[in-house]
């Protein structure tokens, strides 16, 4: 039983990271209907910015995280303004190709500056907590607490603030939002900034227990798309619950079945759930 609860904690850690990345992806899709294939590259850039600030500049871990969130949020907004906004009336395939181009560009820039070597970011919190026979490294506890705190803050922001309400209004009815005078450009920039910031924070949290390398966002992006399809495209509750399902399934499946196949579990779950409920677990719409 202790081993089971240990894997549940591991699944909660994975689900927390997946949830932060999937939330940004589903926000952008739910509001702008843009499947941002560059989101994994933004996650990767966030990890490298944190690594640079913490290791090369010698600054505090939290400073590194804030710097990463700010830089990646800015890059995300620039992508929206310079690439996705001009393509808003183009055929749908154009923004997909553009997003892939942004992904390749960001990876090339990072590889040109830091190389293709795997790097390890120092763990700022090395203590290990014990709950009976269950062990929980402090960094993993930080991931869980920080991720769910951010999810809660995002929920409050969308529900309790005027600017958050404009995001929800855009997601529910774009034409109606235009008619009542909502500034679509501002909402789009705000959405991309939030999505980029969440991806960077997720990378900064996960980097100390993972490797940092240029292609680190590929598999995570694929799983994030699995999560938002599984949870219902554009649904925030669906993204969170879908992330937890995938996280628990990978941790438990990797332990009880085989770690070799743990990355296939997400796709097997996607096929199974969509065969039962083709629209995903939740209906579409940011709420």
PEMOBEL-V657376 format. One record per residue. N is the residue number from 1. RES is the residue in one letter. SS is DSSP state (h for helix, s for strand, l for the rest). PHI is phi as a letter, one per 20 degrees, with the letter a starting at -180 (NA if undefined). PSI is psi in whole degrees, -180 to 180 (* if undefined). Layout:
n:N res:RES ss:SS phi:PHI psi:PSI
n:N res:RES ss:SS phi:PHI psi:PSI
This chain:
n:1 res:X ss:l phi:NA psi:-38
n:2 res:X ss:h phi:f psi:-39
n:3 res:X ss:h phi:f psi:-37
n:4 res:X ss:h phi:f psi:-48
n:5 res:X ss:h phi:f psi:-31
n:6 res:X ss:h phi:f psi:-42
n:7 res:X ss:h phi:f psi:-31
n:8 res:X ss:h phi:f psi:-43
n:9 res:X ss:h phi:f psi:-40
n:10 res:X ss:h phi:f psi:-41
n:11 res:X ss:h phi:f psi:-36
n:12 res:X ss:h phi:f psi:-37
n:13 res:X ss:h phi:f psi:-49
n:14 res:X ss:h phi:f psi:-45
n:15 res:X ss:h phi:f psi:-34
n:16 res:X ss:h phi:f psi:-45
n:17 res:X ss:h phi:f psi:-48
n:18 res:X ss:h phi:g psi:-39
n:19 res:X ss:h phi:f psi:-44
n:20 res:X ss:h phi:f psi:-43
n:21 res:X ss:h phi:f psi:-44
n:22 res:X ss:h phi:f psi:-32
n:23 res:X ss:h phi:f psi:-46
n:24 res:X ss:h phi:f psi:-41
n:25 res:X ss:h phi:f psi:-43
n:26 res:X ss:h phi:f psi:-30
n:27 res:X ss:h phi:f psi:-49
n:28 res:X ss:h phi:f psi:-44
n:29 res:X ss:h phi:f psi:-43
n:30 res:X ss:h phi:f psi:-30
n:31 res:X ss:h phi:e psi:-42
n:32 res:X ss:h phi:d psi:-7
n:33 res:X ss:l phi:l psi:37
n:34 res:X ss:l phi:d psi:114
n:35 res:X ss:l phi:f psi:95
n:36 res:X ss:l phi:f psi:92
n:37 res:X ss:l phi:f psi:-9
n:38 res:X ss:l phi:e psi:-1
n:39 res:X ss:h phi:f psi:-37
n:40 res:X ss:h phi:f psi:-34
n:41 res:X ss:h phi:f psi:-35
n:42 res:X ss:h phi:f psi:-40
n:43 res:X ss:h phi:g psi:-45
n:44 res:X ss:h phi:f psi:-43
n:45 res:X ss:h phi:f psi:-39
n:46 res:X ss:h phi:g psi:-41
n:47 res:X ss:h phi:f psi:-41
n:48 res:X ss:h phi:f psi:-37
n:49 res:X ss:h phi:f psi:-44
n:50 res:X ss:h phi:f psi:-44
n:51 res:X ss:h phi:f psi:-46
n:52 res:X ss:h phi:f psi:-47
n:53 res:X ss:h phi:f psi:-40
n:54 res:X ss:h phi:e psi:-44
n:55 res:X ss:h phi:e psi:-53
n:56 res:X ss:h phi:f psi:-38
n:57 res:X ss:l phi:e psi:-15
n:58 res:X ss:l phi:m psi:25
n:59 res:X ss:l phi:e psi:173
n:60 res:X ss:l phi:f psi:151
n:61 res:X ss:h phi:g psi:-43
n:62 res:X ss:h phi:f psi:-34
n:63 res:X ss:h phi:f psi:-41
n:64 res:X ss:h phi:f psi:-42
n:65 res:X ss:h phi:f psi:-44
n:66 res:X ss:h phi:f psi:-42
n:67 res:X ss:h phi:f psi:-43
n:68 res:X ss:h phi:f psi:-45
n:69 res:X ss:h phi:f psi:-42
n:70 res:X ss:h phi:f psi:-46
n:71 res:X ss:h phi:f psi:-46
n:72 res:X ss:h phi:f psi:-36
n:73 res:X ss:h phi:f psi:-42
n:74 res:X ss:h phi:f psi:-45
n:75 res:X ss:h phi:f psi:-42
n:76 res:X ss:h phi:f psi:-43
n:77 res:X ss:h phi:f psi:-42
n:78 res:X ss:h phi:f psi:-39
n:79 res:X ss:h phi:f psi:-43
n:80 res:X ss:h phi:f psi:-47
n:81 res:X ss:h phi:f psi:-43
n:82 res:X ss:h phi:e psi:-22
n:83 res:X ss:h phi:c psi:-60
n:84 res:X ss:h phi:f psi:-37
n:85 res:X ss:l phi:f psi:-46
n:86 res:X ss:l phi:f psi:-20
n:87 res:X ss:l phi:e psi:12
n:88 res:X ss:l phi:f psi:-25
n:89 res:X ss:l phi:d psi:3
n:90 res:X ss:l phi:e psi:164
n:91 res:X ss:l phi:g psi:148
n:92 res:X ss:h phi:g psi:-29
n:93 res:X ss:h phi:f psi:-24
n:94 res:X ss:h phi:f psi:-43
n:95 res:X ss:h phi:f psi:-27
n:96 res:X ss:h phi:f psi:-45
n:97 res:X ss:h phi:f psi:-40
n:98 res:X ss:h phi:f psi:-41
n:99 res:X ss:h phi:f psi:-41
n:100 res:X ss:h phi:f psi:-38
n:101 res:X ss:h phi:f psi:-42
n:102 res:X ss:h phi:f psi:-43
n:103 res:X ss:h phi:g psi:-48
n:104 res:X ss:h phi:f psi:-38
n:105 res:X ss:h phi:f psi:-48
n:106 res:X ss:h phi:f psi:-40
n:107 res:X ss:h phi:f psi:-39
n:108 res:X ss:h phi:f psi:-41
n:109 res:X ss:h phi:f psi:-45
n:110 res:X ss:h phi:f psi:-43
n:111 res:X ss:h phi:f psi:-34
n:112 res:X ss:h phi:f psi:-36
n:113 res:X ss:h phi:e psi:-44
n:114 res:X ss:h phi:d psi:-10
n:115 res:X ss:l phi:n psi:179
n:116 res:X ss:l phi:e psi:4
n:117 res:X ss:l phi:f psi:150
n:118 res:X ss:l phi:f psi:136
n:119 res:X ss:s phi:c psi:154
n:120 res:X ss:s phi:c psi:125
n:121 res:X ss:l phi:e psi:134
n:122 res:X ss:l phi:g psi:144
n:123 res:X ss:l phi:e psi:118
n:124 res:X ss:l phi:f psi:-26
n:125 res:X ss:l phi:c psi:107
n:126 res:X ss:l phi:d psi:-5
n:127 res:X ss:l phi:f psi:156
n:128 res:X ss:s phi:c psi:127
n:129 res:X ss:s phi:e psi:145
n:130 res:X ss:s phi:d psi:129
n:131 res:X ss:s phi:c psi:88
n:132 res:X ss:l phi:m psi:-123
n:133 res:X ss:l phi:e psi:5
n:134 res:X ss:s phi:e psi:131
n:135 res:X ss:s phi:d psi:142
n:136 res:X ss:s phi:b psi:107
n:137 res:X ss:s phi:g psi:144
n:138 res:X ss:h phi:g psi:-34
n:139 res:X ss:h phi:f psi:-37
n:140 res:X ss:h phi:f psi:-38
n:141 res:X ss:h phi:f psi:-40
n:142 res:X ss:h phi:f psi:-42
n:143 res:X ss:h phi:g psi:-48
n:144 res:X ss:h phi:f psi:-49
n:145 res:X ss:h phi:f psi:-46
n:146 res:X ss:h phi:f psi:-42
n:147 res:X ss:h phi:f psi:-47
n:148 res:X ss:h phi:f psi:-29
n:149 res:X ss:h phi:f psi:-44
n:150 res:X ss:h phi:f psi:-40
n:151 res:X ss:h phi:f psi:-42
n:152 res:X ss:h phi:f psi:-43
n:153 res:X ss:h phi:f psi:-39
n:154 res:X ss:h phi:f psi:-42
n:155 res:X ss:h phi:f psi:-46
n:156 res:X ss:h phi:f psi:-39
n:157 res:X ss:h phi:f psi:-44
n:158 res:X ss:h phi:f psi:-32
n:159 res:X ss:h phi:e psi:-31
n:160 res:X ss:h phi:d psi:-9
n:161 res:X ss:l phi:d psi:155
n:162 res:X ss:h phi:f psi:-43
n:163 res:X ss:h phi:f psi:-37
n:164 res:X ss:h phi:f psi:-37
n:165 res:X ss:h phi:f psi:-33
n:166 res:X ss:h phi:f psi:-34
n:167 res:X ss:h phi:f psi:-46
n:168 res:X ss:h phi:f psi:-42
n:169 res:X ss:h phi:f psi:-42
n:170 res:X ss:h phi:f psi:-38
n:171 res:X ss:h phi:f psi:-37
n:172 res:X ss:h phi:f psi:-40
n:173 res:X ss:l phi:b psi:98
n:174 res:X ss:h phi:f psi:-45
n:175 res:X ss:h phi:f psi:-43
n:176 res:X ss:h phi:f psi:-38
n:177 res:X ss:h phi:f psi:-40
n:178 res:X ss:h phi:f psi:-42
n:179 res:X ss:h phi:f psi:-32
n:180 res:X ss:l phi:e psi:7
n:181 res:X ss:l phi:n psi:16
n:182 res:X ss:l phi:f psi:132
n:183 res:X ss:l phi:f psi:102
n:184 res:X ss:h phi:f psi:-36
n:185 res:X ss:h phi:f psi:-44
n:186 res:X ss:h phi:f psi:-41
n:187 res:X ss:h phi:f psi:-42
n:188 res:X ss:h phi:f psi:-45
n:189 res:X ss:h phi:f psi:-42
n:190 res:X ss:h phi:f psi:-42
n:191 res:X ss:h phi:f psi:-44
n:192 res:X ss:h phi:f psi:-38
n:193 res:X ss:h phi:f psi:-45
n:194 res:X ss:h phi:f psi:-45
n:195 res:X ss:h phi:f psi:-45
n:196 res:X ss:h phi:f psi:-42
n:197 res:X ss:h phi:f psi:-42
n:198 res:X ss:h phi:f psi:-42
n:199 res:X ss:h phi:f psi:-42
n:200 res:X ss:h phi:f psi:-42
n:201 res:X ss:h phi:f psi:-43
n:202 res:X ss:h phi:g psi:-44
n:203 res:X ss:h phi:f psi:-42
n:204 res:X ss:h phi:f psi:-35
n:205 res:X ss:h phi:f psi:-39
n:206 res:X ss:h phi:e psi:-25
n:207 res:X ss:h phi:g psi:-39
n:208 res:X ss:l phi:f psi:-19
n:209 res:X ss:l phi:d psi:15
n:210 res:X ss:l phi:b psi:173
n:211 res:X ss:s phi:e psi:152
n:212 res:X ss:s phi:d psi:123
n:213 res:X ss:l phi:b psi:161
n:214 res:X ss:l phi:f psi:-31
n:215 res:X ss:l phi:e psi:16
n:216 res:X ss:l phi:f psi:-18
n:217 res:X ss:h phi:e psi:-9
n:218 res:X ss:h phi:f psi:-58
n:219 res:X ss:h phi:f psi:-38
n:220 res:X ss:h phi:f psi:-40
n:221 res:X ss:h phi:f psi:-42
n:222 res:X ss:h phi:f psi:-44
n:223 res:X ss:h phi:f psi:-35
n:224 res:X ss:h phi:f psi:-40
n:225 res:X ss:h phi:f psi:-39
n:226 res:X ss:h phi:g psi:-43
n:227 res:X ss:h phi:f psi:-46
n:228 res:X ss:h phi:f psi:-27
n:229 res:X ss:h phi:f psi:-43
n:230 res:X ss:h phi:f psi:-42
n:231 res:X ss:h phi:e psi:-13
n:232 res:X ss:l phi:o psi:117
n:233 res:X ss:l phi:g psi:123
n:234 res:X ss:l phi:n psi:2
n:235 res:X ss:l phi:e psi:122
n:236 res:X ss:h phi:f psi:-48
n:237 res:X ss:h phi:g psi:-38
n:238 res:X ss:h phi:f psi:-39
n:239 res:X ss:h phi:f psi:-42
n:240 res:X ss:h phi:f psi:-49
n:241 res:X ss:h phi:f psi:-40
n:242 res:X ss:h phi:f psi:-39
n:243 res:X ss:h phi:f psi:-42
n:244 res:X ss:h phi:f psi:-39
n:245 res:X ss:h phi:f psi:-48
n:246 res:X ss:h phi:f psi:-42
n:247 res:X ss:h phi:f psi:-48
n:248 res:X ss:h phi:f psi:-42
n:249 res:X ss:h phi:f psi:-41
n:250 res:X ss:h phi:f psi:-44
n:251 res:X ss:h phi:f psi:-48
n:252 res:X ss:h phi:f psi:-42
n:253 res:X ss:h phi:f psi:-40
n:254 res:X ss:h phi:f psi:-31
n:255 res:X ss:h phi:e psi:-46
n:256 res:X ss:h phi:e psi:-23
n:257 res:X ss:l phi:d psi:-75
n:258 res:X ss:l phi:a psi:133
n:259 res:X ss:h phi:f psi:-21
n:260 res:X ss:h phi:f psi:-33
n:261 res:X ss:h phi:d psi:10
n:262 res:X ss:h phi:f psi:-31
n:263 res:X ss:h phi:f psi:-15
n:264 res:X ss:h phi:e psi:-17
n:265 res:X ss:h phi:f psi:-39
n:266 res:X ss:h phi:g psi:-42
n:267 res:X ss:h phi:f psi:-34
n:268 res:X ss:h phi:f psi:-41
n:269 res:X ss:h phi:f psi:-40
n:270 res:X ss:h phi:g psi:-48
n:271 res:X ss:h phi:f psi:-44
n:272 res:X ss:h phi:f psi:-50
n:273 res:X ss:h phi:f psi:-40
n:274 res:X ss:h phi:f psi:-25
n:275 res:X ss:h phi:f psi:-26
n:276 res:X ss:h phi:e psi:-43
n:277 res:X ss:l phi:c psi:89
n:278 res:X ss:l phi:g psi:-24
n:279 res:X ss:l phi:e psi:1
n:280 res:X ss:l phi:n psi:177
n:281 res:X ss:l phi:f psi:-32
n:282 res:X ss:l phi:c psi:155
n:283 res:X ss:l phi:f psi:161
n:284 res:X ss:l phi:f psi:147
n:285 res:X ss:l phi:p psi:131
n:286 res:X ss:l phi:f psi:128
n:287 res:X ss:l phi:a psi:*
